[in-house]
Amino acid sequence: LKEKTTYLFISIVGAVFHNVGQIFMASLILDTFLWPYLPVLLLSGIVTGFATSVLLKLTSPVFQKLHIK
């Protein structure tokens, strides 16, 4: 499993779950039904997760050369 896990997968799943968690907590705190916003946030999570993985792929070699972990 570890060999098949990619930056893209981790970034998108992390962004999507972050957005789901935000909706869940905001719904609890505000006592309001906010789930209709989920499709928009899922789409934005996919887009930002993709962007995060691209930036990570671009910057990771630079940090490895600098020996920063």
Secondary structure as UniProt FT lines:
FT   TURN            2..4
FT   HELIX           7..30
FT   HELIX           35..37
FT   HELIX           38..65
FT   TURN            66..67
//
